[in-house]
Amino acid sequence: MELKKVGEFGLIELIKKKVFKCTNKIIVTIGDDAAIVKSFSGKHLILTTDTLLEKVHFDLSYFSFRDLGHRALAANLSDIAAMGGLPITALVTLGLPSYVSVENVLELYAGMNLLAKKFNCPISGGDITSSPKGLFITIAVLGEVERNFLTLRSKAKAGDLICATGELGEVHAGLELLQKGKKNKRIKFSKSLVQKHLTPQPKIFEAREIIKKLKPNSMIDISDGLASEVSHITQASKLGAIIYESEIPLSPKARQAGKILNKNPLPWRLYGGEEYELLFTIPKSKVKRLIKLSKRIKLTLVGEMKKERGVFLVKQDGKKERIKRGGFRHF
Amino acid sequence: MELKKVGEFGLIELIKKKVFKCTNKIIVTIGDDAAIVKSFSGKHLILTTDTLLEKVHFDLSYFSFRDLGHRALAANLSDIAAMGGLPITALVTLGLPSYVSVENVLELYAGMNLLAKKFNCPISGGDITSSPKGLFITIAVLGEVERNFLTLRSKAKAGDLICATGELGEVHAGLELLQKGKKNKRIKFSKSLVQKHLTPQPKIFEAREIIKKLKPNSMIDISDGLASEVSHITQASKLGAIIYESEIPLSPKARQAGKILNKNPLPWRLYGGEEYELLFTIPKSKVKRLIKLSKRIKLTLVGEMKKERGVFLVKQDGKKERIKRGGFRHF
């Protein structure tokens, strides 16, 4: 059977059924942002991995090696953030085609180093291989999380408010500008949008702050677009959700990018991937605390968890429609 | 600068100098079989990763997906064995070209499952991506090792005896037979050699038995040929070594393979890669215990650690020569 017949998530479900699992030592397995290894001390271990492949996930025509290194580690650290944890160390695997130079490789590591230092995540090994076609970078990160900090996508409750960090849509605006070669230095705002796509900041500290202050029922990182991540939470929690489009502001920068590109920027808020922001759900009773915290961390209320399955969007004009899941599919 | 100008190990040295390290939590970093994370409980954590890339590490013309899955996990578990540890869990990353089917992917996991069960190493996550050119499999394994079991390549002592497990040269004989299409079912012996290459058995239990009975000063797994691994031990331990060619038996099966292929099988013992056997060094005082243990585990004394740097081979005819490091180089 062809891969595209079952699709990426169908394939993952099939694998999940088949593989050897061992639930007495693994709390969270295939299908979440990261695996969680049960610990008998105060902290669980987190293990996650993420791959960037040339022409699939990035293009060297607009990515410098330094930005690419940064981005590769950021994607992994974002998964650690989604679990409420802190990184311990990273392993870096590189598949290097012959057109990559020694200097390129060292620039890659220089980009990783910035984040590695910021989050105290030393790079302690990996694997290097030649690659006949195309550069790839696979990083695995080991992390840890206090038992009472662990926050999963599967524990949302009906009635929970759904909240997101950051300015949704800006990362995708940056990608569109890059792809259209609109990294125009005369347009001041475009630089910051483009930089958001090239060097996203994992929300490790923000996640821990949110957990400390709000103790969310569930959390996930937005690696695949808001709509897709809300779907993931509803599926894992066996619930549904409503998203209120009018509640999600479009930043002035994203709006400007839309004008320049002659594109409707509104869907970017829902379907733009790789934002590496956080999506979490909290009981309504915590709304005051949410408002207080939003003075320090950019937070947006985007919707509500519902008992009835399905994810629905209440559009700007008040019409309600079942939401497209969106997000990038590999098959 | 081109990669081949500094070479694979030169590149690793450059990276090691540049990356953010954090020695208060990482005991063993880049350049060893695996990273070791210091633990304040009784056990250290081990983190390792290994990649198999189509046309670089394997060829689908003679690898079934089941064997490939087995082999990919075996390579990683062998690194855990080299440290004296036990696996906790594995993450599997797949880069899938369009000619791979759903059934192929499930066969890959079936092959991994066999080893995962044997060594209690559940597969708890990973990443799946489309790959425009060529299949790749990157596995990361988290393991643990009791503080007093941890055995590193860097702790060999001058005067130590150098020992290896298994029948050296047989894995390479299997590879040569496969590459020449000599997987002839009429030739009984060839099947077992070929199988040694396709589905190597990581020596996790043997490593722990050796540590319990012999407490070796240093250990490494033979992933790159005996000569190359002896070099690694001498470099990490800042010592030299002598290997006695006459001490390393050539198995009757490897000898027969040499005849069929019309090739000299003797170098296979020294330069044949991916054996996933163990190489370790012990003080001479433990030779009696070594003999006793060799009744249960196939062990061969291959040489001796020396104060004087350099690795020398005393050949069958008594002549001494500086050894070629051998092993596969990616650049």
Interface residues (C-beta under 8 A of the other chain):
Chain A: M1 E2 L3 K5 V6 E8 L11 I12 L14 I15 K18 V19 F20 K21 C22 K25 I26 V28 T29 I30 G31 D32 A34 A35 V37 S41 L45 L47 T48 T49 D50 T51 L53 K55 V56 H57 I88 T89 L91 T93 G95 L96 S98 V100 S101 V102 E103 V105 L106 Y109 A110 M112 N113 A116 K117 N120 C121 P122 I123 S124 G125 G126 D127 I128 T129 S130 S131 P132 K133 G134 F136 T138 A140 L142 H330 F331
Chain B: M1 E2 L3 K5 V6 E8 L11 I12 L14 I15 K18 V19 F20 K21 C22 K25 I26 V28 T29 I30 G31 D32 A34 A35 V37 S41 L45 L47 T48 T49 D50 T51 L53 K55 V56 H57 I88 T89 L91 T93 G95 L96 S98 V100 S101 V102 E103 V105 L106 Y109 A110 M112 N113 A116 K117 N120 C121 P122 I123 S124 G125 G126 D127 I128 T129 S130 S131 P132 K133 G134 F136 T138 A140 L142 H330 F331
